[in-house]
Amino acid sequence: MVLALLPAASATPSVAGAVTNCTSTTTCDFTFNTSAGSGGVSTTATTFSFQLPGESLASYNLSYSTYLGSLTGTYTYWTVGSFVGTDGNEGYVVHGTTDTNFTISCLGHSGRGGGCTYIDTTDNGTVVVDLTHQQMTPTSVRCSPTSVRPGSPSTSSVQVSDLWNSFRTPTGWVHLAAGGLGSLSSRGTCTLSAGGGSLTFRAFDNTVGTVTIPATYSGAASFYRSAGTTSVTVT
């Protein structure tokens, strides 16, 4: 079983900031300067931390990933990062991107052997944080039994919860798919009741092997969308 998070649309205006310093193509600092005050961002190759203007607490270790592409020559790079996670002040999901140019310059020097002195320069960069009114939701899905013969049923059970507040129950729909290797009851759409629900999977007669069944929660006004995956072995 795999849990995953999916980006969702912003529900409130974005907060934008500018780069102040980078020590590598993935490790940078950004600042916010807005009418609500100042704030900041710090990134590494895998994590993203921030404090938005007007907030009392910083939020740490959001999931962060980067794409690195060459712009010109050998040493100038265009770094785009994306992040998603929970604001530690209110528990709402935030997501967004960074966009930075970073140059590593080779300065030649005289003397026997030659060589370079490398200088790192941050050319320019921005960060955009999109705020939502949704809280994080993991989606889990499992099948029972996990091994069936073609045509025999397996019950696919899904559960969606609120990570920030266990007393709140997500509402909406979860869609399951069988990748053309079987059928699902209710056309693969499960309406949540008390955060859960179930569908029946049946493998087609010519299906043999492992069938992956992804489950995607569509989200709701107060709950962020997410996804999970399970599998059934057809023998």
DOMIKOL-839591 format. One record per residue (C-alpha): residue number from 1; residue in one letter; x, y, z. Coordinates in Angstrom, 1 decimal, always signed. Each point is the difference from the previous one (the first is absolute). Example, Ala and Ser with C-alpha at 12.3 -4.5 7.8 and 13.67 -1.06 7.14 Angstrom:
2
+-----+------+--------+--------+--------+
:  nr : rest :      u :      v :      w :
+-----+------+--------+--------+--------+
:   1 :    A :  +12.3 :   -4.5 :   +7.8 :
:   2 :    S :   +1.4 :   +3.4 :   -0.7 :
+-----+------+--------+--------+--------+
***
This chain:
235
+-----+------+--------+--------+--------+
:  nr : rest :      u :      v :      w :
+-----+------+--------+--------+--------+
:   1 :    M :   +0.0 :   +0.0 :   +0.0 :
:   2 :    V :   +1.4 :   +3.4 :   -1.0 :
:   3 :    L :   -1.2 :   +3.4 :   +1.2 :
:   4 :    A :   +0.6 :   +3.1 :   -2.2 :
:   5 :    L :   -0.9 :   +3.7 :   -0.1 :
:   6 :    L :   -1.3 :   +1.8 :   -3.0 :
:   7 :    P :   +0.2 :   +3.8 :   -0.7 :
:   8 :    A :   -3.2 :   +1.9 :   +0.2 :
:   9 :    A :   -1.2 :   +3.5 :   -1.2 :
:  10 :    S :   +0.7 :   +3.0 :   +2.2 :
:  11 :    A :   -2.9 :   +1.3 :   +2.0 :
:  12 :    T :   +1.5 :   +3.3 :   +1.2 :
:  13 :    P :   +2.4 :   +2.5 :   -1.6 :
:  14 :    S :   +3.6 :   -1.1 :   -0.5 :
:  15 :    V :   +2.9 :   +1.4 :   +2.0 :
:  16 :    A :   +3.1 :   +0.8 :   -2.1 :
:  17 :    G :   +3.6 :   +0.6 :   +1.1 :
:  18 :    A :   +3.4 :   +0.5 :   -1.4 :
:  19 :    V :   +3.3 :   -1.8 :   +0.3 :
:  20 :    T :   +2.6 :   +1.4 :   +2.3 :
:  21 :    N :   +2.8 :   -2.6 :   -0.1 :
:  22 :    C :   +0.8 :   -3.4 :   -1.4 :
:  23 :    T :   +2.9 :   -2.3 :   +1.0 :
:  24 :    S :   -0.8 :   -2.5 :   -2.7 :
:  25 :    T :   -2.6 :   -0.6 :   -2.7 :
:  26 :    T :   -2.4 :   -1.6 :   +2.6 :
:  27 :    T :   +0.9 :   +1.8 :   +3.2 :
:  28 :    C :   -1.4 :   +3.5 :   +0.0 :
:  29 :    D :   -1.5 :   +2.7 :   +2.3 :
:  30 :    F :   -3.0 :   +2.2 :   -1.0 :
:  31 :    T :   -1.7 :   +2.8 :   +1.7 :
:  32 :    F :   -3.6 :   +1.4 :   +0.1 :
:  33 :    N :   -0.8 :   +3.7 :   +0.4 :
:  34 :    T :   -3.7 :   +0.7 :   +0.0 :
:  35 :    S :   -2.4 :   +2.3 :   +1.7 :
:  36 :    A :   -0.5 :   -2.7 :   +2.7 :
:  37 :    G :   +3.7 :   +0.0 :   +0.8 :
:  38 :    S :   +3.1 :   -2.0 :   -1.0 :
:  39 :    G :   +0.7 :   -3.7 :   -0.1 :
:  40 :    G :   +2.4 :   -2.4 :   -1.5 :
:  41 :    V :   +0.7 :   -3.3 :   -1.7 :
:  42 :    S :   +2.9 :   -2.5 :   +0.1 :
:  43 :    T :   +0.4 :   -2.9 :   -2.4 :
:  44 :    T :   +2.3 :   -3.0 :   -0.3 :
:  45 :    A :   +0.0 :   -2.7 :   -2.6 :
:  46 :    T :   -2.9 :   -1.9 :   +1.7 :
:  47 :    T :   -1.6 :   +2.3 :   +2.6 :
:  48 :    F :   -1.7 :   +3.4 :   +0.0 :
:  49 :    S :   -0.5 :   +2.2 :   +3.1 :
:  50 :    F :   -1.8 :   +3.3 :   +0.3 :
:  51 :    Q :   -1.6 :   +2.7 :   +2.2 :
:  52 :    L :   -2.7 :   +2.1 :   -1.7 :
:  53 :    P :   -0.5 :   +3.7 :   +0.8 :
:  54 :    G :   -2.2 :   +0.4 :   +3.1 :
:  55 :    E :   +0.4 :   -3.5 :   +1.2 :
:  56 :    S :   +1.5 :   -0.8 :   +3.4 :
:  57 :    L :   +1.4 :   -3.4 :   -0.8 :
:  58 :    A :   +2.3 :   -1.4 :   -2.7 :
:  59 :    S :   -0.9 :   -3.1 :   -1.9 :
:  60 :    Y :   +2.8 :   -2.5 :   -0.6 :
:  61 :    N :   +0.9 :   -3.0 :   -2.3 :
:  62 :    L :   -2.7 :   +0.2 :   -2.7 :
:  63 :    S :   +0.7 :   -2.3 :   -2.8 :
:  64 :    Y :   +2.1 :   +1.8 :   -2.7 :
:  65 :    S :   +1.2 :   -1.1 :   -3.4 :
:  66 :    T :   +2.0 :   +1.8 :   -2.6 :
:  67 :    Y :   +0.5 :   +0.0 :   -3.7 :
:  68 :    L :   +3.4 :   +1.1 :   -1.3 :
:  69 :    G :   +0.7 :   +1.1 :   -3.5 :
:  70 :    S :   +2.9 :   +1.7 :   -1.8 :
:  71 :    L :   -0.6 :   +3.5 :   -1.3 :
:  72 :    T :   +3.2 :   +1.1 :   -1.7 :
:  73 :    G :   +3.5 :   -1.3 :   -0.1 :
:  74 :    T :   +1.1 :   -2.6 :   +2.5 :
:  75 :    Y :   -0.5 :   +1.7 :   +3.3 :
:  76 :    T :   -3.3 :   +2.0 :   -0.1 :
:  77 :    Y :   -3.1 :   -1.9 :   +1.2 :
:  78 :    W :   -3.7 :   +0.5 :   +0.2 :
:  79 :    T :   -1.4 :   -1.6 :   +3.2 :
:  80 :    V :   -3.7 :   -0.5 :   +0.4 :
:  81 :    G :   -1.3 :   -1.6 :   +3.2 :
:  82 :    S :   -3.4 :   -1.1 :   +1.2 :
:  83 :    F :   -1.3 :   -0.6 :   +3.6 :
:  84 :    V :   -3.0 :   -1.2 :   +1.8 :
:  85 :    G :   -0.8 :   -0.3 :   +3.7 :
:  86 :    T :   -1.8 :   +1.3 :   +3.1 :
:  87 :    D :   +0.2 :   +3.5 :   +1.5 :
:  88 :    G :   +0.9 :   -0.5 :   +3.7 :
:  89 :    N :   -2.1 :   +3.0 :   +1.1 :
:  90 :    E :   -3.5 :   -1.1 :   -1.2 :
:  91 :    G :   +0.5 :   -3.5 :   -1.5 :
:  92 :    Y :   -1.0 :   +1.1 :   -3.5 :
:  93 :    V :   +1.8 :   -1.4 :   -3.0 :
:  94 :    V :   +2.4 :   +2.3 :   -1.9 :
:  95 :    H :   +1.7 :   -0.7 :   -3.3 :
:  96 :    G :   +1.9 :   +1.9 :   -2.6 :
:  97 :    T :   +3.3 :   +0.5 :   -2.0 :
:  98 :    T :   +3.4 :   +1.6 :   +0.0 :
:  99 :    D :   +1.7 :   +1.2 :   -3.1 :
: 100 :    T :   +3.6 :   +1.0 :   +0.2 :
: 101 :    N :   +3.0 :   +0.6 :   -2.3 :
: 102 :    F :   +3.3 :   -1.1 :   +1.5 :
: 103 :    T :   +3.5 :   +0.5 :   -1.5 :
: 104 :    I :   +3.3 :   -1.7 :   +0.8 :
: 105 :    S :   +2.8 :   +2.1 :   -1.5 :
: 106 :    C :   +3.4 :   -1.3 :   -0.8 :
: 107 :    L :   +2.6 :   +2.8 :   +0.6 :
: 108 :    G :   +3.4 :   -1.0 :   -1.6 :
: 109 :    H :   +3.2 :   +0.8 :   +1.8 :
: 110 :    S :   +3.6 :   +0.2 :   -1.1 :
: 111 :    G :   +2.7 :   -2.3 :   +1.2 :
: 112 :    R :   +1.2 :   -3.5 :   -0.9 :
: 113 :    G :   -2.8 :   -2.4 :   -0.6 :
: 114 :    G :   -2.7 :   +2.7 :   -0.5 :
: 115 :    G :   -3.4 :   -1.0 :   +1.4 :
: 116 :    C :   -3.1 :   +1.8 :   +1.3 :
: 117 :    T :   -1.3 :   +1.8 :   +3.0 :
: 118 :    Y :   -3.7 :   -0.7 :   +0.1 :
: 119 :    I :   -2.4 :   +2.8 :   +1.0 :
: 120 :    D :   -3.7 :   -0.7 :   +0.8 :
: 121 :    T :   -2.4 :   +2.8 :   -1.0 :
: 122 :    T :   -3.8 :   +0.1 :   +0.4 :
: 123 :    D :   -1.3 :   +1.9 :   -3.1 :
: 124 :    N :   -3.6 :   +0.3 :   +0.9 :
: 125 :    G :   -2.8 :   -2.1 :   +1.4 :
: 126 :    T :   -3.6 :   +0.0 :   +1.4 :
: 127 :    V :   -2.1 :   -2.1 :   +2.3 :
: 128 :    V :   -3.8 :   -0.2 :   -0.2 :
: 129 :    V :   -2.0 :   -1.6 :   +2.9 :
: 130 :    D :   -3.6 :   -1.0 :   -0.7 :
: 131 :    L :   -2.3 :   -0.2 :   +3.0 :
: 132 :    T :   -3.1 :   -2.1 :   +0.4 :
: 133 :    H :   -2.8 :   -0.5 :   +2.5 :
: 134 :    Q :   +0.5 :   -3.8 :   -0.2 :
: 135 :    Q :   +1.6 :   -2.3 :   +2.4 :
: 136 :    M :   +2.2 :   -3.0 :   -0.9 :
: 137 :    T :   -1.6 :   -3.3 :   -0.7 :
: 138 :    P :   +1.7 :   -3.4 :   -0.4 :
: 139 :    T :   -2.0 :   -2.5 :   -2.2 :
: 140 :    S :   +0.6 :   -3.7 :   +0.7 :
: 141 :    V :   -1.4 :   -2.9 :   -2.0 :
: 142 :    R :   +0.2 :   -3.7 :   +0.5 :
: 143 :    C :   -1.5 :   -3.1 :   -1.5 :
: 144 :    S :   -1.3 :   -3.2 :   +1.6 :
: 145 :    P :   +0.8 :   -2.6 :   -1.0 :
: 146 :    T :   +3.3 :   +1.1 :   -1.5 :
: 147 :    S :   +0.1 :   -3.1 :   -2.3 :
: 148 :    V :   -2.9 :   -1.1 :   -2.2 :
: 149 :    R :   -0.9 :   -2.0 :   -3.1 :
: 150 :    P :   -1.4 :   +1.7 :   -3.1 :
: 151 :    G :   -3.6 :   +0.9 :   +0.6 :
: 152 :    S :   +0.2 :   -0.4 :   +3.7 :
: 153 :    P :   -0.7 :   +3.1 :   +2.2 :
: 154 :    S :   +2.3 :   +2.0 :   +2.1 :
: 155 :    T :   -1.2 :   +2.9 :   +2.2 :
: 156 :    S :   +1.9 :   +3.2 :   -0.4 :
: 157 :    S :   -0.3 :   +2.1 :   +3.2 :
: 158 :    V :   +1.0 :   +3.7 :   +0.1 :
: 159 :    Q :   +0.5 :   +2.3 :   +2.9 :
: 160 :    V :   +0.7 :   +3.8 :   +0.0 :
: 161 :    S :   +0.9 :   +1.8 :   +3.2 :
: 162 :    D :   +0.9 :   +3.5 :   +1.1 :
: 163 :    L :   +3.7 :   +0.2 :   +1.1 :
: 164 :    W :   -0.4 :   +3.2 :   +1.9 :
: 165 :    N :   -3.2 :   -0.7 :   +1.9 :
: 166 :    S :   -1.1 :   -3.6 :   +0.5 :
: 167 :    F :   -3.5 :   +1.1 :   +1.1 :
: 168 :    R :   -0.7 :   +1.4 :   -3.5 :
: 169 :    T :   -1.3 :   -2.5 :   -2.6 :
: 170 :    P :   +0.8 :   +0.6 :   -3.7 :
: 171 :    T :   -2.9 :   -0.1 :   -2.4 :
: 172 :    G :   -0.3 :   -0.4 :   -3.8 :
: 173 :    W :   +1.0 :   -2.8 :   -2.4 :
: 174 :    V :   +2.9 :   -2.4 :   -0.6 :
: 175 :    H :   +0.5 :   -1.4 :   -3.5 :
: 176 :    L :   +1.7 :   -3.4 :   -0.5 :
: 177 :    A :   +1.3 :   -1.4 :   -3.2 :
: 178 :    A :   +1.1 :   -3.5 :   -1.2 :
: 179 :    G :   +2.0 :   +0.9 :   -3.0 :
: 180 :    G :   -2.2 :   -2.0 :   -2.5 :
: 181 :    L :   +0.8 :   -3.2 :   +1.9 :
: 182 :    G :   -3.3 :   -0.3 :   +1.8 :
: 183 :    S :   -3.2 :   +1.6 :   +1.0 :
: 184 :    L :   -1.0 :   +2.0 :   +3.0 :
: 185 :    S :   -3.5 :   +0.5 :   +1.4 :
: 186 :    S :   -1.7 :   +3.4 :   -0.2 :
: 187 :    R :   +2.3 :   +0.8 :   -2.9 :
: 188 :    G :   +2.9 :   +0.4 :   +2.3 :
: 189 :    T :   -1.5 :   +2.9 :   +2.0 :
: 190 :    C :   -0.5 :   -0.3 :   +3.7 :
: 191 :    T :   -1.9 :   +2.6 :   +2.0 :
: 192 :    L :   +1.6 :   +0.5 :   +3.4 :
: 193 :    S :   -2.0 :   -0.8 :   +3.2 :
: 194 :    A :   +1.7 :   +0.7 :   +3.3 :
: 195 :    G :   +3.2 :   +0.5 :   -2.1 :
: 196 :    G :   -0.1 :   -3.5 :   -1.6 :
: 197 :    G :   -1.7 :   -2.3 :   -2.5 :
: 198 :    S :   +0.5 :   -3.1 :   -2.1 :
: 199 :    L :   -0.4 :   -1.3 :   -3.5 :
: 200 :    T :   +0.2 :   -3.5 :   -1.5 :
: 201 :    F :   +2.8 :   -0.9 :   -2.5 :
: 202 :    R :   -0.2 :   -2.9 :   -2.4 :
: 203 :    A :   +2.9 :   -1.0 :   -2.3 :
: 204 :    F :   -0.8 :   -0.7 :   -3.6 :
: 205 :    D :   +0.2 :   -3.6 :   -1.2 :
: 206 :    N :   +3.3 :   +0.6 :   -1.9 :
: 207 :    T :   +1.7 :   +1.9 :   +2.9 :
: 208 :    V :   +3.0 :   -1.7 :   +1.7 :
: 209 :    G :   +2.5 :   +1.6 :   +2.3 :
: 210 :    T :   +0.0 :   +3.1 :   +2.1 :
: 211 :    V :   -2.7 :   +2.6 :   -0.5 :
: 212 :    T :   +0.8 :   +3.5 :   +1.4 :
: 213 :    I :   -3.0 :   +1.9 :   +1.3 :
: 214 :    P :   +0.5 :   +3.7 :   +0.6 :
: 215 :    A :   -2.5 :   +2.0 :   +2.1 :
: 216 :    T :   -0.3 :   +3.8 :   -0.4 :
: 217 :    Y :   -1.8 :   +2.2 :   +2.4 :
: 218 :    S :   -1.4 :   +3.0 :   -1.8 :
: 219 :    G :   +0.1 :   +2.3 :   +3.1 :
: 220 :    A :   -2.6 :   +2.4 :   +1.4 :
: 221 :    A :   -0.3 :   +3.6 :   +1.2 :
: 222 :    S :   +1.7 :   -0.9 :   +3.3 :
: 223 :    F :   +2.1 :   -3.0 :   -1.0 :
: 224 :    Y :   +3.0 :   -0.3 :   -2.3 :
: 225 :    R :   +0.0 :   -2.6 :   -2.7 :
: 226 :    S :   +2.3 :   -3.1 :   +0.2 :
: 227 :    A :   +0.5 :   -3.4 :   -1.4 :
: 228 :    G :   +0.9 :   -3.6 :   +1.0 :
: 229 :    T :   +0.8 :   -3.2 :   -1.8 :
: 230 :    T :   -0.5 :   -3.7 :   +0.7 :
: 231 :    S :   +0.3 :   -3.2 :   -2.1 :
: 232 :    V :   -1.7 :   -3.4 :   -0.5 :
: 233 :    T :   +1.7 :   -3.1 :   -1.3 :
: 234 :    V :   -2.1 :   -2.0 :   -2.5 :
: 235 :    T :   +1.0 :   -3.6 :   -0.3 :
+-----+------+--------+--------+--------+
***
